[in-house]
């Protein structure tokens, strides 16, 4: 009886529609990506420096001796992410270099066995995020440039002693590797029960080689609510454009990941930080197109976060706080052509949020809105703006232009000003190209 009941509960859970699984994700808008690993010790490129033979495997791994996590304060991380306005974070539990940040039973190449940190670093992160009400994402690289059964393009010593699995001699190299990564993923799922698995490195093999379909099935069997990013060949739940902001609105759920300077990991010589203005504009453009921004930080090997990164998160957070009704209660905005700039729509489509990147001249124009407008105000400043409708032929359903008063200078936000246009009823858009007015 109990068994029957359990299996029917599981069946129900497994029927979670994609939409309900992805609900929190679509509402989240901002996530923090965390690239934390050995590479911060020398301040070199994560994993790729080995691949491109800029450093030998041995020297790369020697960085582990200085990966201390001495000032790792996951509660401070989580509270910073919360202040930034983020709703989730994604931590590199294992990058392409194969180093695990948790105490994995599947390899000694982990921070407990190999570094002065000598402890699991993933558990405390998970706990602190949950305490702040943030969703937990775990990044996991499928390709693994340390595993002896995984082929690599650079010289590598024999790493077999780091991989304790016994009695697998009868399996092929690839079968052993599949067992390994499935084992590690099972471990991550059992130990930390993440809300999101963020895969990477799938490009090195085919979907069949990764057993992508069966891996996705297993992940969902372990947690029917889990979300998977797109880098599991075609089995992901959402798209992940990277570094270059999409120009055309992607279809379906998506997330844009971006570095703050030009590197993912801690890279002290890279001072090319994006100004706060660019980060805020990017964030606005992404959410206005229905996506999330996954903004990256690269903590130091001791776990502390550089001031350049912290201040950017805090300033983004201040901007989001001031404009939170437009950000969190909303969805993608108007199609192109109605307004020169990004827009958002309230979930019930009865308000339009117009985002101004620059100080407008003369008036602000909004085109093709059939509804009567109740009011227009500057978000976070409270100023009510005058407006009038100009042109059009309402009796022919051609709405003309809404001409909106320019806000007073002191009500313009230093970064992006948002106007809230409250409509009578849900948005009715005019999408035509005009025609002769037959009856005057
Ligand atoms: C690329 C890089 C990887 C980085 C990731 C972040 O896939 O290979 O180093 O972690 O982008 O999205």
Boltz pocket constraint, residues with backbone or C-beta under 6 A from the ligand:
constraints:
  - pocket:
      binder: B
      contacts: [[A, 35], [A, 46], [A, 47], [A, 48], [A, 200], [A, 201], [A, 242], [A, 257], [A, 264]]
      max_distance: 6.0
